[in-house]
Amino acid sequence: MRPRAFTLVELLVVVAVVALLVAMLAPALHVARSTARAAVCRNNLSQIGKAFTAHHSRLFASDPDGKRYCEPPRWPGIPLNVCPVEDIYLCPDEPQTGPDMESLKFRSQEGWEIDFAQGPNCNVTQGNGYTQYIFEDLMYQDDWDDCHIRIYHESPPRLTVNQMGSAGYTQNEIWYMGKCAIQDASHSVGATVYLTGGITNYGLNAAIHQARVAGDTVAVLDYVLILANNGEDMATQLPDSARHRGKLNVLYADQSVFGRRPSELDPTLPGGGAQWEP
Protein backbone atom coordinates (compact mmCIF):
# COMPACT_ATOMS: atom_id res chain seq x y z
CA MET A 1 0.00 0.00 0.00
CA ARG A 2 1.42 3.44 -0.91
CA PRO A 3 2.50 5.44 2.19
CA ARG A 4 0.31 8.37 3.12
CA ALA A 5 1.85 11.80 2.40
CA PHE A 6 1.73 14.79 4.73
CA THR A 7 -1.05 17.21 4.02
CA LEU A 8 -0.41 20.92 3.59
CA VAL A 9 -2.06 21.62 6.93
CA GLU A 10 0.20 19.13 8.71
CA LEU A 11 3.30 20.68 7.14
CA LEU A 12 2.20 24.14 8.19
CA VAL A 13 1.63 22.89 11.74
CA VAL A 14 5.16 21.42 11.83
CA VAL A 15 6.66 24.67 10.51
CA ALA A 16 4.70 26.67 13.08
CA VAL A 17 5.88 24.43 15.92
CA VAL A 18 9.50 24.73 14.80
CA ALA A 19 9.18 28.51 14.54
CA LEU A 20 7.66 28.64 18.01
CA LEU A 21 10.51 26.57 19.46
CA VAL A 22 13.10 28.81 17.77
CA ALA A 23 11.38 31.90 19.16
CA MET A 24 11.38 30.38 22.64
CA LEU A 25 15.05 29.36 22.43
CA ALA A 26 16.38 32.57 20.84
CA PRO A 27 16.48 34.62 24.09
CA ALA A 28 18.24 31.79 25.90
CA LEU A 29 20.79 31.51 23.08
CA HIS A 30 21.32 35.28 23.16
CA VAL A 31 21.93 35.16 26.90
CA ALA A 32 24.32 32.23 26.47
CA ARG A 33 26.32 34.09 23.81
CA SER A 34 26.37 37.23 25.94
CA THR A 35 27.56 35.22 28.94
CA ALA A 36 30.30 33.65 26.83
CA ARG A 37 31.51 37.05 25.60
CA ALA A 38 31.53 38.36 29.16
CA ALA A 39 33.64 35.35 30.20
CA VAL A 40 36.11 36.05 27.36
CA CYS A 41 36.30 39.67 28.50
CA ARG A 42 37.04 38.64 32.09
CA ASN A 43 39.77 36.33 30.84
CA ASN A 44 41.22 39.20 28.77
CA LEU A 45 41.46 41.39 31.83
CA SER A 46 43.00 38.55 33.83
CA GLN A 47 45.69 38.12 31.16
CA ILE A 48 46.35 41.86 31.15
CA GLY A 49 46.79 41.72 34.92
CA LYS A 50 49.31 38.89 34.58
CA ALA A 51 51.21 40.84 31.91
CA PHE A 52 51.42 43.85 34.24
CA THR A 53 52.72 41.57 36.99
CA ALA A 54 55.36 40.14 34.66
CA HIS A 55 56.42 43.65 33.67
CA HIS A 56 56.58 44.68 37.34
CA SER A 57 58.58 41.60 38.33
CA ARG A 58 61.12 42.22 35.59
CA LEU A 59 61.69 45.90 36.41
CA PHE A 60 61.18 45.94 40.17
CA ALA A 61 62.40 42.52 41.32
CA SER A 62 64.07 44.07 44.36
CA ASP A 63 60.97 46.09 45.26
CA PRO A 64 57.93 43.79 45.34
CA ASP A 65 55.74 46.61 46.65
CA GLY A 66 56.77 49.07 43.93
CA LYS A 67 54.95 50.16 40.80
CA ARG A 68 52.72 47.52 39.26
CA TYR A 69 51.13 49.43 36.41
CA CYS A 70 52.25 51.74 33.63
CA GLU A 71 51.91 55.49 33.48
CA PRO A 72 48.94 56.65 31.37
CA PRO A 73 50.92 57.77 28.28
CA ARG A 74 52.35 54.26 27.95
CA TRP A 75 49.02 52.41 27.99
CA PRO A 76 48.59 49.98 26.25
CA GLY A 77 52.19 49.86 24.97
CA ILE A 78 52.74 48.36 28.41
CA PRO A 79 51.65 45.55 28.88
CA LEU A 80 51.63 44.89 25.11
CA ASN A 81 55.42 44.73 25.35
CA VAL A 82 54.99 41.67 27.60
CA CYS A 83 51.92 40.06 26.02
CA PRO A 84 51.54 41.17 22.37
CA VAL A 85 48.36 39.14 21.77
CA GLU A 86 46.17 41.88 20.34
CA ASP A 87 42.84 40.16 20.92
CA ILE A 88 43.07 40.33 24.71
CA TYR A 89 43.03 44.15 24.57
CA LEU A 90 39.67 44.22 22.82
CA CYS A 91 36.37 43.48 24.55
CA PRO A 92 34.40 41.02 22.36
CA ASP A 93 31.17 42.92 23.05
CA GLU A 94 32.37 46.07 21.25
CA PRO A 95 32.59 45.79 17.44
CA GLN A 96 36.01 46.55 15.99
CA THR A 97 37.17 47.70 12.59
CA GLY A 98 40.54 47.53 10.89
CA PRO A 99 43.35 50.10 11.29
CA ASP A 100 42.37 53.60 10.16
CA MET A 101 45.58 55.47 9.43
CA GLU A 102 43.74 58.56 8.16
CA SER A 103 42.23 59.11 11.62
CA LEU A 104 45.65 59.76 13.18
CA LYS A 105 46.00 63.35 14.44
CA PHE A 106 48.68 65.31 16.26
CA ARG A 107 47.01 67.80 18.61
CA SER A 108 49.27 70.49 19.99
CA GLN A 109 49.05 72.44 23.22
CA GLU A 110 48.31 75.52 21.12
CA GLY A 111 45.15 73.86 19.78
CA TRP A 112 46.45 72.87 16.37
CA GLU A 113 45.29 69.59 14.80
CA ILE A 114 47.87 68.30 12.34
CA ASP A 115 47.40 65.33 10.01
CA PHE A 116 50.00 62.58 9.70
CA ALA A 117 50.89 63.76 6.20
CA GLN A 118 53.44 66.02 4.55
CA GLY A 119 52.51 69.64 5.14
CA PRO A 120 53.57 72.96 6.63
CA ASN A 121 53.70 71.50 10.13
CA CYS A 122 54.58 67.87 9.44
CA ASN A 123 57.71 66.59 7.71
CA VAL A 124 57.49 62.96 6.50
CA THR A 125 60.53 60.79 5.73
CA GLN A 126 60.99 57.08 5.04
CA GLY A 127 63.30 54.90 7.10
CA ASN A 128 64.22 51.23 7.16
CA GLY A 129 60.87 49.60 7.90
CA TYR A 130 59.21 52.73 9.22
CA THR A 131 57.85 56.15 8.29
CA GLN A 132 58.94 59.09 10.43
CA TYR A 133 56.76 62.13 11.14
CA ILE A 134 58.34 65.26 12.63
CA PHE A 135 55.84 67.80 13.92
CA GLU A 136 56.32 71.51 14.41
CA ASP A 137 53.39 73.27 16.04
CA LEU A 138 54.68 76.85 15.72
CA MET A 139 53.69 78.99 12.77
CA TYR A 140 57.26 79.80 11.80
CA GLN A 141 58.78 76.29 12.10
CA ASP A 142 61.57 77.35 14.43
CA ASP A 143 63.33 74.03 14.96
CA TRP A 144 61.21 71.11 13.64
CA ASP A 145 61.73 69.36 16.93
CA ASP A 146 58.42 69.37 18.78
CA CYS A 147 57.76 65.65 18.42
CA HIS A 148 59.22 62.79 16.39
CA ILE A 149 56.86 59.89 15.70
CA ARG A 150 57.65 56.65 13.88
CA ILE A 151 55.09 54.23 12.44
CA TYR A 152 56.66 50.83 11.82
CA HIS A 153 55.37 48.82 8.87
CA GLU A 154 54.27 45.77 10.81
CA SER A 155 51.03 43.89 11.29
CA PRO A 156 49.44 45.68 13.04
CA PRO A 157 51.31 48.96 12.46
CA ARG A 158 53.18 50.17 15.54
CA LEU A 159 53.36 53.87 16.40
CA THR A 160 56.20 54.90 18.71
CA VAL A 161 57.30 58.26 20.12
CA ASN A 162 60.92 58.33 18.98
CA GLN A 163 62.19 61.66 20.26
CA MET A 164 60.92 64.28 22.67
CA GLY A 165 60.51 67.88 21.70
CA SER A 166 62.66 70.76 22.88
CA ALA A 167 59.87 73.31 23.18
CA GLY A 168 58.87 72.24 26.68
CA TYR A 169 55.24 71.56 25.87
CA THR A 170 53.42 69.10 28.10
CA GLN A 171 50.05 68.63 26.41
CA ASN A 172 50.78 67.56 22.85
CA GLU A 173 48.67 64.48 22.13
CA ILE A 174 48.28 61.70 19.57
CA TRP A 175 44.68 60.86 18.67
CA TYR A 176 43.59 57.72 16.86
CA MET A 177 40.06 56.80 15.78
CA GLY A 178 38.60 59.60 17.85
CA LYS A 179 40.42 58.61 21.06
CA CYS A 180 43.44 60.08 22.81
CA ALA A 181 46.03 57.34 22.28
CA ILE A 182 49.07 59.09 23.84
CA GLN A 183 48.96 62.01 26.23
CA ASP A 184 51.94 64.34 26.59
CA ALA A 185 53.45 62.90 23.41
CA SER A 186 56.34 65.37 23.39
CA HIS A 187 57.69 63.96 26.66
CA SER A 188 56.85 60.28 26.37
CA VAL A 189 59.78 58.75 24.53
CA GLY A 190 59.13 55.06 23.99
CA ALA A 191 55.35 55.33 24.34
CA THR A 192 53.85 52.84 21.89
CA VAL A 193 50.44 52.32 20.33
CA TYR A 194 49.55 49.31 18.21
CA LEU A 195 47.23 50.58 15.48
CA THR A 196 44.66 47.82 15.61
CA GLY A 197 40.98 48.50 15.12
CA GLY A 198 40.64 50.49 18.28
CA ILE A 199 44.02 50.05 20.00
CA THR A 200 42.15 48.90 23.08
CA ASN A 201 38.64 49.42 24.33
CA TYR A 202 39.67 48.89 27.94
CA GLY A 203 40.44 51.88 30.14
CA LEU A 204 43.37 52.27 32.53
CA ASN A 205 42.87 54.00 35.87
CA ALA A 206 44.99 57.10 35.32
CA ALA A 207 46.27 57.06 38.93
CA ILE A 208 47.17 53.36 39.15
CA HIS A 209 50.87 53.79 38.32
CA GLN A 210 51.58 55.03 41.83
CA ALA A 211 53.62 52.75 44.09
CA ARG A 212 52.05 50.38 46.64
CA VAL A 213 48.61 50.26 45.09
CA ALA A 214 45.88 48.82 47.33
CA GLY A 215 44.42 45.54 46.13
CA ASP A 216 40.85 46.84 45.91
CA THR A 217 41.79 49.69 43.54
CA VAL A 218 40.38 49.68 40.00
CA ALA A 219 43.20 48.99 37.53
CA VAL A 220 41.65 48.29 34.11
CA LEU A 221 38.02 48.04 33.08
CA ASP A 222 35.53 48.08 30.24
CA TYR A 223 35.40 51.75 29.34
CA VAL A 224 34.63 53.89 26.33
CA LEU A 225 37.71 56.09 26.85
CA ILE A 226 41.38 55.23 26.57
CA LEU A 227 41.92 56.45 30.16
CA ALA A 228 39.62 56.15 33.16
CA ASN A 229 39.58 58.61 36.01
CA ASN A 230 37.30 60.05 38.62
CA GLY A 231 36.54 63.19 36.64
CA GLU A 232 33.16 64.73 36.10
CA ASP A 233 32.48 62.68 32.96
CA MET A 234 32.59 59.31 34.70
CA ALA A 235 28.95 59.28 35.79
CA THR A 236 27.81 59.63 32.17
CA GLN A 237 30.45 57.44 30.52
CA LEU A 238 30.22 54.40 32.78
CA PRO A 239 26.66 53.39 31.72
CA ASP A 240 27.77 53.53 28.07
CA SER A 241 30.47 50.98 28.90
CA ALA A 242 28.16 48.49 30.57
CA ARG A 243 28.47 46.03 27.70
CA HIS A 244 27.71 42.83 29.55
CA ARG A 245 24.00 42.95 30.31
CA GLY A 246 24.29 46.15 32.31
CA LYS A 247 27.67 45.41 33.90
CA LEU A 248 31.32 46.32 33.32
CA ASN A 249 34.15 43.88 33.90
CA VAL A 250 36.81 45.31 36.21
CA LEU A 251 40.39 44.20 36.88
CA TYR A 252 41.43 45.19 40.39
CA ALA A 253 44.99 45.73 41.54
CA ASP A 254 45.08 42.34 43.27
CA GLN A 255 44.34 40.78 39.82
CA SER A 256 40.80 39.76 40.72
CA VAL A 257 38.17 40.40 38.02
CA PHE A 258 34.52 41.14 38.76
CA GLY A 259 31.43 42.37 36.94
CA ARG A 260 30.25 45.67 38.37
CA ARG A 261 27.23 47.85 37.69
CA PRO A 262 27.96 51.49 36.81
CA SER A 263 26.47 52.67 40.10
CA GLU A 264 29.04 50.57 41.99
CA LEU A 265 31.91 52.40 40.27
CA ASP A 266 30.49 55.91 39.98
CA PRO A 267 32.87 58.15 41.98
CA THR A 268 30.06 60.64 42.56
CA LEU A 269 28.09 58.07 44.57
CA PRO A 270 28.88 56.89 48.13
CA GLY A 271 31.62 54.25 48.10
CA GLY A 272 32.43 54.66 44.42
CA GLY A 273 35.31 57.10 44.64
CA ALA A 274 37.41 55.02 47.03
CA GLN A 275 38.00 52.37 44.35
CA TRP A 276 39.82 54.89 42.16
CA GLU A 277 42.34 56.02 44.76
CA PRO A 278 45.57 53.95 44.88
Contacts in CASP RR format, 6 or more apart in sequence:
PFRMAT RR
TARGET T0000
AUTHOR 0000-0000-0000
METHOD contacts of the structure
MODEL  1
MRPRAFTLVELLVVVAVVALLVAMLAPALHVARSTARAAVCRNNLSQIGK
AFTAHHSRLFASDPDGKRYCEPPRWPGIPLNVCPVEDIYLCPDEPQTGPD
MESLKFRSQEGWEIDFAQGPNCNVTQGNGYTQYIFEDLMYQDDWDDCHIR
IYHESPPRLTVNQMGSAGYTQNEIWYMGKCAIQDASHSVGATVYLTGGIT
NYGLNAAIHQARVAGDTVAVLDYVLILANNGEDMATQLPDSARHRGKLNV
LYADQSVFGRRPSELDPTLPGGGAQWEP
6 14 0 8 1.000
31 245 0 8 1.000
34 93 0 8 1.000
34 244 0 8 1.000
34 245 0 8 1.000
37 92 0 8 1.000
37 93 0 8 1.000
37 244 0 8 1.000
38 93 0 8 1.000
38 244 0 8 1.000
38 245 0 8 1.000
38 247 0 8 1.000
38 249 0 8 1.000
38 259 0 8 1.000
40 92 0 8 1.000
41 91 0 8 1.000
41 92 0 8 1.000
41 93 0 8 1.000
41 222 0 8 1.000
41 243 0 8 1.000
41 244 0 8 1.000
41 249 0 8 1.000
42 249 0 8 1.000
42 257 0 8 1.000
42 259 0 8 1.000
43 88 0 8 1.000
44 87 0 8 1.000
44 88 0 8 1.000
44 89 0 8 1.000
44 90 0 8 1.000
44 91 0 8 1.000
44 202 0 8 1.000
45 202 0 8 1.000
45 220 0 8 1.000
45 221 0 8 1.000
45 249 0 8 1.000
45 250 0 8 1.000
45 251 0 8 1.000
45 257 0 8 1.000
46 251 0 8 1.000
46 255 0 8 1.000
46 257 0 8 1.000
47 83 0 8 1.000
47 85 0 8 1.000
47 88 0 8 1.000
48 79 0 8 1.000
48 83 0 8 1.000
48 88 0 8 1.000
48 89 0 8 1.000
48 202 0 8 1.000
48 220 0 8 1.000
48 251 0 8 1.000
49 79 0 8 1.000
49 219 0 8 1.000
49 220 0 8 1.000
49 251 0 8 1.000
49 255 0 8 1.000
50 83 0 8 1.000
50 255 0 8 1.000
51 79 0 8 1.000
51 80 0 8 1.000
51 82 0 8 1.000
51 83 0 8 1.000
52 68 0 8 1.000
52 69 0 8 1.000
52 70 0 8 1.000
52 78 0 8 1.000
52 79 0 8 1.000
52 82 0 8 1.000
52 219 0 8 1.000
53 68 0 8 1.000
53 255 0 8 1.000
54 79 0 8 1.000
54 82 0 8 1.000
54 83 0 8 1.000
55 70 0 8 1.000
55 78 0 8 1.000
55 79 0 8 1.000
55 81 0 8 1.000
55 82 0 8 1.000
56 66 0 8 1.000
56 67 0 8 1.000
56 68 0 8 1.000
56 69 0 8 1.000
58 82 0 8 1.000
59 67 0 8 1.000
60 66 0 8 1.000
60 67 0 8 1.000
65 211 0 8 1.000
65 212 0 8 1.000
66 211 0 8 1.000
66 212 0 8 1.000
67 209 0 8 1.000
67 210 0 8 1.000
67 211 0 8 1.000
68 208 0 8 1.000
68 213 0 8 1.000
68 253 0 8 1.000
69 204 0 8 1.000
69 205 0 8 1.000
69 208 0 8 1.000
69 209 0 8 1.000
69 213 0 8 1.000
69 219 0 8 1.000
69 253 0 8 1.000
70 77 0 8 1.000
70 78 0 8 1.000
70 79 0 8 1.000
70 204 0 8 1.000
70 209 0 8 1.000
71 209 0 8 1.000
72 183 0 8 1.000
72 204 0 8 1.000
72 206 0 8 1.000
72 209 0 8 1.000
72 227 0 8 1.000
73 182 0 8 1.000
73 183 0 8 1.000
73 184 0 8 1.000
73 185 0 8 1.000
73 188 0 8 1.000
73 191 0 8 1.000
74 188 0 8 1.000
74 190 0 8 1.000
74 191 0 8 1.000
74 192 0 8 1.000
75 200 0 8 1.000
75 203 0 8 1.000
75 204 0 8 1.000
75 226 0 8 1.000
75 227 0 8 1.000
76 89 0 8 1.000
76 193 0 8 1.000
76 194 0 8 1.000
76 199 0 8 1.000
76 200 0 8 1.000
76 202 0 8 1.000
76 204 0 8 1.000
77 191 0 8 1.000
77 192 0 8 1.000
77 193 0 8 1.000
77 194 0 8 1.000
80 86 0 8 1.000
80 89 0 8 1.000
80 192 0 8 1.000
80 194 0 8 1.000
81 192 0 8 1.000
84 194 0 8 1.000
86 156 0 8 1.000
86 194 0 8 1.000
86 196 0 8 1.000
89 196 0 8 1.000
89 199 0 8 1.000
89 200 0 8 1.000
89 201 0 8 1.000
89 202 0 8 1.000
90 96 0 8 1.000
90 196 0 8 1.000
90 197 0 8 1.000
90 198 0 8 1.000
90 200 0 8 1.000
90 201 0 8 1.000
91 201 0 8 1.000
91 202 0 8 1.000
91 222 0 8 1.000
91 243 0 8 1.000
91 249 0 8 1.000
93 243 0 8 1.000
93 244 0 8 1.000
94 201 0 8 1.000
94 243 0 8 1.000
96 196 0 8 1.000
96 197 0 8 1.000
96 198 0 8 1.000
96 201 0 8 1.000
97 197 0 8 1.000
97 198 0 8 1.000
98 196 0 8 1.000
98 197 0 8 1.000
98 198 0 8 1.000
99 156 0 8 1.000
99 157 0 8 1.000
99 195 0 8 1.000
99 196 0 8 1.000
99 197 0 8 1.000
100 176 0 8 1.000
100 177 0 8 1.000
100 197 0 8 1.000
101 116 0 8 1.000
101 151 0 8 1.000
101 157 0 8 1.000
101 195 0 8 1.000
103 175 0 8 1.000
103 176 0 8 1.000
103 177 0 8 1.000
103 178 0 8 1.000
104 115 0 8 1.000
104 116 0 8 1.000
104 159 0 8 1.000
104 174 0 8 1.000
104 175 0 8 1.000
104 176 0 8 1.000
104 195 0 8 1.000
105 113 0 8 1.000
105 114 0 8 1.000
105 115 0 8 1.000
105 116 0 8 1.000
105 174 0 8 1.000
105 175 0 8 1.000
105 176 0 8 1.000
106 112 0 8 1.000
106 113 0 8 1.000
106 114 0 8 1.000
106 115 0 8 1.000
106 116 0 8 1.000
106 122 0 8 1.000
106 133 0 8 1.000
106 135 0 8 1.000
106 137 0 8 1.000
106 147 0 8 1.000
106 149 0 8 1.000
106 172 0 8 1.000
106 173 0 8 1.000
106 174 0 8 1.000
106 175 0 8 1.000
106 185 0 8 1.000
107 113 0 8 1.000
107 114 0 8 1.000
107 172 0 8 1.000
107 173 0 8 1.000
107 174 0 8 1.000
107 175 0 8 1.000
108 114 0 8 1.000
108 135 0 8 1.000
108 137 0 8 1.000
108 146 0 8 1.000
108 169 0 8 1.000
108 171 0 8 1.000
108 172 0 8 1.000
109 137 0 8 1.000
109 169 0 8 1.000
109 170 0 8 1.000
109 171 0 8 1.000
109 172 0 8 1.000
110 137 0 8 1.000
110 138 0 8 1.000
112 121 0 8 1.000
112 137 0 8 1.000
114 121 0 8 1.000
114 122 0 8 1.000
114 135 0 8 1.000
114 137 0 8 1.000
115 122 0 8 1.000
116 122 0 8 1.000
116 124 0 8 1.000
116 133 0 8 1.000
116 149 0 8 1.000
116 151 0 8 1.000
117 124 0 8 1.000
118 124 0 8 1.000
120 141 0 8 1.000
121 135 0 8 1.000
121 136 0 8 1.000
121 137 0 8 1.000
121 141 0 8 1.000
122 133 0 8 1.000
122 134 0 8 1.000
122 135 0 8 1.000
122 136 0 8 1.000
123 133 0 8 1.000
123 134 0 8 1.000
123 136 0 8 1.000
123 144 0 8 1.000
124 131 0 8 1.000
124 132 0 8 1.000
124 133 0 8 1.000
125 131 0 8 1.000
125 132 0 8 1.000
125 134 0 8 1.000
126 132 0 8 1.000
129 152 0 8 1.000
129 153 0 8 1.000
130 150 0 8 1.000
130 151 0 8 1.000
130 152 0 8 1.000
130 153 0 8 1.000
131 150 0 8 1.000
131 151 0 8 1.000
131 153 0 8 1.000
132 148 0 8 1.000
132 149 0 8 1.000
132 150 0 8 1.000
132 162 0 8 1.000
133 148 0 8 1.000
133 149 0 8 1.000
133 150 0 8 1.000
133 151 0 8 1.000
134 144 0 8 1.000
134 145 0 8 1.000
134 147 0 8 1.000
134 148 0 8 1.000
134 149 0 8 1.000
135 146 0 8 1.000
135 147 0 8 1.000
135 148 0 8 1.000
135 149 0 8 1.000
135 172 0 8 1.000
136 142 0 8 1.000
136 143 0 8 1.000
136 144 0 8 1.000
136 145 0 8 1.000
136 146 0 8 1.000
137 146 0 8 1.000
137 167 0 8 1.000
137 169 0 8 1.000
137 172 0 8 1.000
138 146 0 8 1.000
138 167 0 8 1.000
143 166 0 8 1.000
143 167 0 8 1.000
145 163 0 8 1.000
145 165 0 8 1.000
145 166 0 8 1.000
145 167 0 8 1.000
146 165 0 8 1.000
146 166 0 8 1.000
146 167 0 8 1.000
146 169 0 8 1.000
146 172 0 8 1.000
146 186 0 8 1.000
147 161 0 8 1.000
147 163 0 8 1.000
147 164 0 8 1.000
147 165 0 8 1.000
147 172 0 8 1.000
147 185 0 8 1.000
147 186 0 8 1.000
148 161 0 8 1.000
148 162 0 8 1.000
148 163 0 8 1.000
148 165 0 8 1.000
149 159 0 8 1.000
149 160 0 8 1.000
149 161 0 8 1.000
149 162 0 8 1.000
149 174 0 8 1.000
149 185 0 8 1.000
150 159 0 8 1.000
150 160 0 8 1.000
150 162 0 8 1.000
151 157 0 8 1.000
151 158 0 8 1.000
151 159 0 8 1.000
151 160 0 8 1.000
151 195 0 8 1.000
152 158 0 8 1.000
152 159 0 8 1.000
152 160 0 8 1.000
156 194 0 8 1.000
156 195 0 8 1.000
156 196 0 8 1.000
156 197 0 8 1.000
157 194 0 8 1.000
157 195 0 8 1.000
158 192 0 8 1.000
158 193 0 8 1.000
158 194 0 8 1.000
158 195 0 8 1.000
159 174 0 8 1.000
159 176 0 8 1.000
159 181 0 8 1.000
159 182 0 8 1.000
159 192 0 8 1.000
159 193 0 8 1.000
159 194 0 8 1.000
159 195 0 8 1.000
160 190 0 8 1.000
160 191 0 8 1.000
160 192 0 8 1.000
160 193 0 8 1.000
161 174 0 8 1.000
161 182 0 8 1.000
161 185 0 8 1.000
161 188 0 8 1.000
161 189 0 8 1.000
161 190 0 8 1.000
161 191 0 8 1.000
161 192 0 8 1.000
162 189 0 8 1.000
162 190 0 8 1.000
163 189 0 8 1.000
164 186 0 8 1.000
164 187 0 8 1.000
164 188 0 8 1.000
164 189 0 8 1.000
165 186 0 8 1.000
165 187 0 8 1.000
167 186 0 8 1.000
168 186 0 8 1.000
168 187 0 8 1.000
169 186 0 8 1.000
170 184 0 8 1.000
170 186 0 8 1.000
170 187 0 8 1.000
171 183 0 8 1.000
171 184 0 8 1.000
172 184 0 8 1.000
172 185 0 8 1.000
172 186 0 8 1.000
173 180 0 8 1.000
173 182 0 8 1.000
173 183 0 8 1.000
173 184 0 8 1.000
173 185 0 8 1.000
174 180 0 8 1.000
174 181 0 8 1.000
174 182 0 8 1.000
174 185 0 8 1.000
174 193 0 8 1.000
175 181 0 8 1.000
176 193 0 8 1.000
176 195 0 8 1.000
176 198 0 8 1.000
176 199 0 8 1.000
177 197 0 8 1.000
177 198 0 8 1.000
177 199 0 8 1.000
179 198 0 8 1.000
179 199 0 8 1.000
179 225 0 8 1.000
179 226 0 8 1.000
180 225 0 8 1.000
180 226 0 8 1.000
180 227 0 8 1.000
181 193 0 8 1.000
181 199 0 8 1.000
181 226 0 8 1.000
182 188 0 8 1.000
182 191 0 8 1.000
182 193 0 8 1.000
183 227 0 8 1.000
185 191 0 8 1.000
193 199 0 8 1.000
199 226 0 8 1.000
200 226 0 8 1.000
201 222 0 8 1.000
201 223 0 8 1.000
201 224 0 8 1.000
202 220 0 8 1.000
202 221 0 8 1.000
202 222 0 8 1.000
202 223 0 8 1.000
203 220 0 8 1.000
203 221 0 8 1.000
203 222 0 8 1.000
203 223 0 8 1.000
203 225 0 8 1.000
203 226 0 8 1.000
203 227 0 8 1.000
203 228 0 8 1.000
204 219 0 8 1.000
204 220 0 8 1.000
204 226 0 8 1.000
204 227 0 8 1.000
204 228 0 8 1.000
205 217 0 8 1.000
205 218 0 8 1.000
205 219 0 8 1.000
205 220 0 8 1.000
205 221 0 8 1.000
205 228 0 8 1.000
205 229 0 8 1.000
205 276 0 8 1.000
205 278 0 8 1.000
206 227 0 8 1.000
206 228 0 8 1.000
206 229 0 8 1.000
207 229 0 8 1.000
207 276 0 8 1.000
207 277 0 8 1.000
207 278 0 8 1.000
208 217 0 8 1.000
208 218 0 8 1.000
208 219 0 8 1.000
208 253 0 8 1.000
208 278 0 8 1.000
210 278 0 8 1.000
212 278 0 8 1.000
213 219 0 8 1.000
213 253 0 8 1.000
213 278 0 8 1.000
214 253 0 8 1.000
214 278 0 8 1.000
215 252 0 8 1.000
215 253 0 8 1.000
215 254 0 8 1.000
216 252 0 8 1.000
216 253 0 8 1.000
216 254 0 8 1.000
216 275 0 8 1.000
217 252 0 8 1.000
217 253 0 8 1.000
217 275 0 8 1.000
217 276 0 8 1.000
217 277 0 8 1.000
217 278 0 8 1.000
218 228 0 8 1.000
218 250 0 8 1.000
218 251 0 8 1.000
218 252 0 8 1.000
218 253 0 8 1.000
218 265 0 8 1.000
218 275 0 8 1.000
218 276 0 8 1.000
219 251 0 8 1.000
219 252 0 8 1.000
219 253 0 8 1.000
220 250 0 8 1.000
220 251 0 8 1.000
221 228 0 8 1.000
221 241 0 8 1.000
221 248 0 8 1.000
221 249 0 8 1.000
221 250 0 8 1.000
221 251 0 8 1.000
221 260 0 8 1.000
221 265 0 8 1.000
222 241 0 8 1.000
222 242 0 8 1.000
222 243 0 8 1.000
222 244 0 8 1.000
222 248 0 8 1.000
222 249 0 8 1.000
222 250 0 8 1.000
223 237 0 8 1.000
223 238 0 8 1.000
223 241 0 8 1.000
223 248 0 8 1.000
224 237 0 8 1.000
224 240 0 8 1.000
224 241 0 8 1.000
225 233 0 8 1.000
225 237 0 8 1.000
228 234 0 8 1.000
228 276 0 8 1.000
229 276 0 8 1.000
230 267 0 8 1.000
230 273 0 8 1.000
230 276 0 8 1.000
230 277 0 8 1.000
231 267 0 8 1.000
234 265 0 8 1.000
234 266 0 8 1.000
234 267 0 8 1.000
234 268 0 8 1.000
235 266 0 8 1.000
235 267 0 8 1.000
235 268 0 8 1.000
238 248 0 8 1.000
238 262 0 8 1.000
238 265 0 8 1.000
238 266 0 8 1.000
239 262 0 8 1.000
241 248 0 8 1.000
241 262 0 8 1.000
242 248 0 8 1.000
242 261 0 8 1.000
242 262 0 8 1.000
244 259 0 8 1.000
246 261 0 8 1.000
246 262 0 8 1.000
247 259 0 8 1.000
247 260 0 8 1.000
247 261 0 8 1.000
248 259 0 8 1.000
248 260 0 8 1.000
248 261 0 8 1.000
248 262 0 8 1.000
248 265 0 8 1.000
249 257 0 8 1.000
249 258 0 8 1.000
249 259 0 8 1.000
249 260 0 8 1.000
250 257 0 8 1.000
250 258 0 8 1.000
250 259 0 8 1.000
250 260 0 8 1.000
250 265 0 8 1.000
251 257 0 8 1.000
252 258 0 8 1.000
253 278 0 8 1.000
263 269 0 8 1.000
264 272 0 8 1.000
265 272 0 8 1.000
265 275 0 8 1.000
266 272 0 8 1.000
266 273 0 8 1.000
267 273 0 8 1.000
267 275 0 8 1.000
267 276 0 8 1.000
END
